[in-house]
Amino acid sequence: MNDISKLLLVLAMALMMSAICTSLAIPILKRKQAGQSIRDEGPQSHKKKEGTPTIGGIAILIAIGITAIATKQFSPDAGFIGISLIAFGLIGFADDYMKVKKKHNLGLRAWQKILLQTVVSAALVVYFMASRSNPTLVIVPFTDRVLDFSNYYLLFGILLLVASSNSVNLTDGLDGLASGVSAIVAAFFAVAGASLGFMTESLFGVLIAGACLGFLVFNRYPAKVFMGDTGSMALGGGLAAFSMATNLELFLPIVGIVFVLEALSVILQVASFKLTGKRIFKMAPLHHHFELSGMKEQKVAVMLWVITIIFAAVAFGGL
């Protein structure tokens, strides 16, 4: 079996396993009354989503785990990516659990999330650096250069993991948005990694893409389940870890342009309001601005998927 056949097989297996796990998780989450609480200050059109099962990200993680074991995706880098998914997923689960238990949209405080993410990220980067011979080398997009971050890589890695986790988390605000964009980003790193000779890592990337697509079957508009912070934080951490394992860290902001724009819109909105008392966007994150500007939710999601595909093509040209 050639490399392309392996990638497609693993993709299909992960997709099917994720779809099965998600379909089984939905009634369980309903019985556990793990329903989504909608913010009062959010778009009023989202009020109808109140009570939709959340914490569906567990199904994504279980599907990735089962498929990884079934396809024997074992290597130090694959382990690093898997541990990153689980570690950030646990932080997200703690946040989701508090929200469900309290029956409102406030879980962990912002400083608690950042603290936990920073500690976990530091441990992960130290492990990554200790398990590789040249862990601090980073490919520069659109050049033939490779940068050595040397002693600065620890700080760089921590910032990358924390920023990615929070950015994907902010993107998870519309049906199918985060799962669709994450699938495209993971697919890019899988193909890019394979082209650079990181075959084992690429197969793990295909696991993530397939699991996101399988979840999307039930998460697309109108969503029957949400991934919650369990899924969004896990995917953010996992995608950052995957970029590290393939030396493509600087490509993440390009192919993940939607994640960047979503996070940047929140930063600019908060800064503008505190400094001037005025808002730049009708609502942040950015996807809500488009909604309140008259675009239908599903069209906003598709538009941002297409933008991700375009920037994935641009990023691939920069290899």
Secondary structure, DSSP 8 states (H G I E B T S, - for coil): --HHHHHHHHHHHHHHHHHHHHHHHHHHHHHTT-B----TTS-GGGGGGTT-B--THHHHHHHHHHHHHHTT--SHHHHHHHHHHHHHHHHHHHHHHHHHHHTSS--S-HHHHHHHHHHHHHHHHHHHHHT-SSTTEEE-TTSS-EEE-GGGHHHHHHHHHHHHHHHHHHHTTSTTHHHHHHHHHHHHHHHHHHHTT-HHHHHHHHHHHHHHHHHHHHHSSS-S---HHHHHHHHHHHHHHHHHHTT-GGGHHHHTHHHHHHHHHHHHHHHHHHHHS--SSSSSSHHHHHHHTT--HHHHHHHHHHHHHHHHHHHHHT-
